[in-house]
Amino acid sequence: MKNTAVRHKVFLSGLICVLFILSNIFINHLLGDNVMQSAKGKKAVMIIASNNFRDEELLKPKEVLEKNGVAVTVSSSSLEESTGMLGAKVKPDILLNDIRVADYDAIVFVGGSGANEYWDNPTAHKIANDANNAKKIVGAICIAPVTLAKSGLLKNKKATTYSSTVQDIKSGGANYTGADVERDGNIITANGPTAAQKFGETIVKALSQ
């Protein structure tokens, strides 16, 4: 009898553990579905340099966004095929000048050595400011946060950027945190290619709220 009671206790303990694990899996799956549902149908435009964008900073967030039901448009200052720093070939869908902020829920500036072409670009600044004023998600990764800083968006905002451009965003009034990804309200910044996945996930989360 004693052995039977022990076996019953062991069985019940095992059953409780299995039920606990299954409930966690169900909850995580449900939450994932909720994120998918709330982001589905949203639209984002990702702005790349006409040459030398950083491959992962476009491709990884784009994959994350699309996986979660977000329609992604790629834009640049030229409709000619752009080559990434690691060799990726991408033909933009629309010109920077043709971006209508009202058509999108998120505006994302991709980094890479060529991204400095937008630092002092009035059109890029207007797009960033129009998006911010409309409470859209505004994202930038690697050296692209400098574009946001020079457009005035990072003043008194927590932000991060690539190591070589820390002083540039500080000069624009940003509170540099050094984080891989930083979010302050509707503005999301990331420090480089290793943060590309998390950057995309943070944008999806913001679009889901």
C-alpha positions in Angstrom: 0.0 0.0 0.0 2.8 2.3 0.9 4.5 1.7 -2.5 1.2 2.3 -4.2 0.7 5.6 -2.4 4.3 6.7 -3.4 3.7 5.8 -7.0 0.5 7.8 -7.0 2.3 10.8 -5.6 5.0 10.5 -8.2 2.4 10.1 -11.0 0.5 13.1 -9.8 3.6 15.2 -9.5 4.6 14.2 -13.0 1.1 15.0 -14.3 1.2 18.4 -12.7 4.5 19.2 -14.3 3.3 18.1 -17.7 0.1 20.2 -17.4 2.2 23.2 -16.3 4.5 22.9 -19.3 1.5 22.4 -21.7 -0.3 25.5 -20.2 2.8 27.6 -20.7 3.2 26.5 -24.3 -0.5 27.3 -24.9 -0.2 30.7 -23.3 2.9 31.6 -25.3 1.3 30.4 -28.5 -1.8 32.4 -27.7 0.3 35.5 -27.0 2.2 35.0 -30.2 -1.0 34.7 -32.1 -2.3 37.9 -30.5 0.9 39.7 -31.6 0.4 38.3 -35.1 -3.2 39.4 -35.2 -2.6 42.9 -34.0 0.4 43.5 -36.3 -1.3 41.9 -39.3 -2.4 44.4 -41.9 0.1 47.1 -40.8 2.4 48.6 -43.3 6.1 49.7 -43.0 8.5 51.4 -45.4 12.2 50.6 -45.0 14.5 53.2 -46.4 17.9 52.0 -47.7 20.9 53.8 -49.1 21.2 53.9 -52.9 24.4 51.8 -52.3 26.1 50.1 -49.3 23.1 49.6 -47.0 23.8 47.0 -44.3 22.3 43.7 -45.5 21.2 42.2 -42.1 19.7 45.6 -41.0 17.3 45.4 -44.0 16.7 41.7 -44.4 16.3 40.5 -40.8 13.8 43.1 -39.6 12.0 42.8 -42.9 11.7 39.0 -42.4 10.4 39.6 -38.8 7.9 42.2 -39.9 6.6 40.1 -42.8 6.4 37.0 -40.7 4.1 38.9 -38.4 1.8 40.1 -41.2 3.3 43.5 -41.8 3.5 44.5 -45.5 7.0 46.0 -46.2 7.9 48.5 -48.9 11.5 49.2 -49.6 12.4 52.8 -50.6 15.6 54.6 -51.6 16.8 57.8 -53.3 17.1 55.7 -56.5 15.1 53.0 -58.1 18.3 51.4 -59.4 19.3 48.1 -57.8 21.2 48.8 -54.5 24.0 46.6 -53.3 24.5 45.9 -49.7 27.8 45.9 -47.9 27.8 42.1 -47.9 26.6 41.7 -51.4 22.8 41.5 -51.2 21.0 43.0 -54.2 17.8 44.8 -53.7 15.6 46.8 -56.1 13.6 49.5 -54.2 9.9 49.6 -54.7 9.5 53.4 -54.5 11.5 56.5 -54.4 12.2 58.4 -51.2 10.5 61.4 -52.7 7.3 59.4 -53.3 6.8 58.2 -49.7 3.4 59.2 -48.4 3.7 58.9 -44.6 -0.1 58.5 -44.3 0.2 55.2 -46.1 2.4 53.6 -43.4 2.3 52.6 -39.8 6.1 52.6 -39.5 9.0 54.4 -41.1 12.4 52.6 -40.8 15.8 53.9 -41.7 18.3 51.2 -42.4 22.0 51.6 -41.7 25.2 50.7 -43.5 28.0 53.0 -44.6 25.9 54.5 -47.3 23.2 55.6 -45.0 24.9 58.9 -44.3 23.4 60.1 -47.6 20.2 60.8 -45.5 21.9 62.6 -42.6 21.4 66.0 -44.1 18.6 65.1 -46.6 15.6 67.5 -46.2 13.2 65.0 -47.6 14.4 62.3 -45.1 14.0 64.8 -42.3 10.5 65.8 -43.4 9.4 62.1 -43.6 10.8 61.4 -40.2 9.1 64.5 -38.7 5.8 63.9 -40.4 5.8 60.3 -39.2 6.6 61.4 -35.7 4.0 64.1 -35.6 1.4 61.5 -36.8 2.5 59.2 -33.9 3.8 56.6 -36.4 6.6 54.2 -35.4 9.9 55.8 -36.4 12.9 53.4 -36.4 16.6 53.7 -37.3 19.5 51.3 -36.9 23.3 51.5 -37.0 24.4 55.0 -38.2 20.8 55.9 -39.4 19.8 57.3 -36.0 22.0 60.3 -37.0 19.3 61.1 -39.6 16.7 61.2 -36.8 19.0 63.3 -34.6 19.6 65.9 -37.3 15.9 66.1 -38.0 15.4 67.0 -34.4 13.6 63.8 -33.3 16.0 62.6 -30.7 16.1 65.7 -28.5 15.7 64.6 -24.9 15.0 61.1 -26.1 16.7 57.8 -25.1 18.5 56.4 -28.1 21.3 54.2 -29.2 23.4 54.1 -32.3 26.6 52.6 -33.9 29.7 53.4 -31.8 31.2 55.7 -34.4 28.1 58.0 -34.4 27.5 58.3 -30.6 28.7 62.0 -30.6 26.5 62.8 -33.6 23.3 61.8 -31.9 24.4 63.4 -28.6 24.9 66.6 -30.6 21.3 66.3 -31.6 20.2 66.2 -28.0 19.8 62.4 -27.6 20.3 60.7 -24.3 22.6 57.9 -25.5 22.0 54.7 -23.6 24.4 52.2 -25.3 21.7 49.6 -25.4 21.4 47.2 -28.4 17.9 48.4 -29.0 16.3 51.4 -27.4 12.6 52.5 -27.5 11.4 55.9 -26.3 7.7 56.3 -27.1 7.2 55.8 -30.8 11.0 56.1 -31.6 13.0 52.9 -31.9 16.8 52.9 -32.4 19.3 50.1 -32.6 23.1 50.0 -32.6 24.0 47.7 -35.5 23.6 44.4 -37.4 23.9 42.2 -34.4 20.7 43.9 -33.0 18.8 43.6 -36.3 16.6 40.7 -35.2 15.7 42.4 -31.9 15.1 45.7 -33.7 12.5 44.0 -35.9 10.9 42.3 -33.0 10.7 45.6 -31.1 9.0 47.3 -34.1 6.5 44.5 -34.3 5.7 44.8 -30.6 5.2 48.6 -31.0 2.9 48.1 -34.0 0.9 45.6 -31.9 0.1 48.1 -29.2 
